[in-house]
């Protein structure tokens, strides 16, 4: 009597049984997940990880990632999830330490796609110097979560970090005269995904900027310390949303110069073609910093000395004007109010 191949070898796509808690789920974890992101904490497969800690303030964040397509120029949902969580910790002045990884997989997802995404999770975690120490996997019925024709996956991550001693990042510390910087060219993430979703080829150089920013921000904090007033990564809502939050939160106005805003030719062309304001488009590897005027040039030099900040720019200043607004000085000398985006121009970008 002959036997066919093992059941798990018949599947090159996710099936509902992969989430059932039985042998097939065990094989999914052992053969696809652990080989890519395994470590002593994760390998124990317990319900939670126990991490040694040296005291100090903990910073905890969590986020969920829903992006279509799963893979896009410059990144994928795995890189997005790790970098996004690391960045949420880093802009709070924390050194990221550990992440959780929750996978929600739609049946029909090719295992080859899952493997590529997990490889990306591992590579981005190494880049950021963090460890995935615990996680969870669920499988849902095809089309249960909606979305496009291709089977989807969704990721939830939580991150924990230790805040730097003596660092005080708070909107209330912002004062008139403070400088406003961005760490590089804007709008590349959102526009890169838009190009794929729309089936357009704007330029072969238009790629998502998704990247973990903790190394860049470590260098900034080391150089300027208390001179850094506030930091925020410019994700959904883009730089426009961050600047509006700054004005509302500190009760001061922000004036920015259109000529100073870094924007690649490919992003400028794509934004013009699609009728989008680059200030309102999401970024996943850029942040906005408000720093004391005396520290602005030093911070700018530090950013430009790092691979992820080499095109950083000083784009504006905080002013005492009332009521608190964000104003853009245009290239021709005019002024316009920069408003917080009402909604999202681009769905499923992060």
C-alpha positions, 0 to 999 in steps of 0.5 A: 500500500502506498501513501501520498505525500504528507498533508502539509506538502499538499498546500502552497497556500494558506488554508483554514486548517493552518489556523486551527491549532492542530498539526498543520498550524504547528508545521506553519510555525515550525517551517515558515515562521520560526526559521525566519524570525526565531530566537530563544524567546520566541522559540519557547512558544509560550503565551508571553515573553519574559524579558530582563529589565534594568529599570527606568521608564518603559514606552509601549506602543501597538499598531495594526497594518493593513496595506494593499498591495502587500508588496510594493516598491521599496518594501512590504507589509512586514517591513512596514509593521516593524519599522512603523512600530520601531518609529513610534517608540523612537519618536518618544525618545525610547530605545526599542527593545522587543516586538510582538507580531500578530499575523492574520492570514486570509485563506488562499494566501500563497505561502511564498508571499508569507515567507517573503514577508517574514524574511522582511520582518526579520531583516528589518528587525535586525536593521533596527536592532530589535527582537520579535519575542512573542506572537500569534497567528490566526487564519480567516475565511477568504473574503471575510475581511474584504479587500481586493481579489488577492488573498490578504494578510494583516499584521498587528505589532506591539513594541516596548522600549526604554526611554532615554533618561533626561529626555523631555519631548513635549509640545508644551516645550515648543517656543517661538523661534524654534526650528522645524526640520524634516529628515528627508524628501516627502510623500514617497511612501504614499505615492509609491503605493498609489502608483502600484494600485493605479497600475501607473509607472511614474518613475522607476526611482519612486519607491517607499521610504519605509525604514526604522528611524531609531538609529537616526534619532539616537544620533540626534538625541546624542547631539542635541539632547534637551535642544530637541523639543518634539519629534513625530513620524509623518505617517497618515496625514503626512507632514501637514497633519503633524504640523497641524498637531504641533500648532494645536498642541503648543498654541503657536503658529508654524511658518514653512517655506515651500522652497525648502521642502525636500521633494524628489522629481519623481514624487513631485511629478506623481503628486502633480499628475494625481492632484495630491498635496505632497504635504498631506501624503503619508511617509514611513521613513521621515519625521518632523523635528522641532528643535531650539534655534541654537541647535538647528544647524547641529541637528541638521548636520547630524541628520545629513551625516546619517544614510536616512537623513542625508537630504534633511532640511530646515523647512520653517519656524515656530512663530508667536502669531495668533490664532495658531495656524500653519502657513506656507510661504509659496515660491512666488511670495504668497501665503496659504494655510496648510490644513490637516487632511480631512480624510485619507487620500489613499486607503490602505497605505499603512 
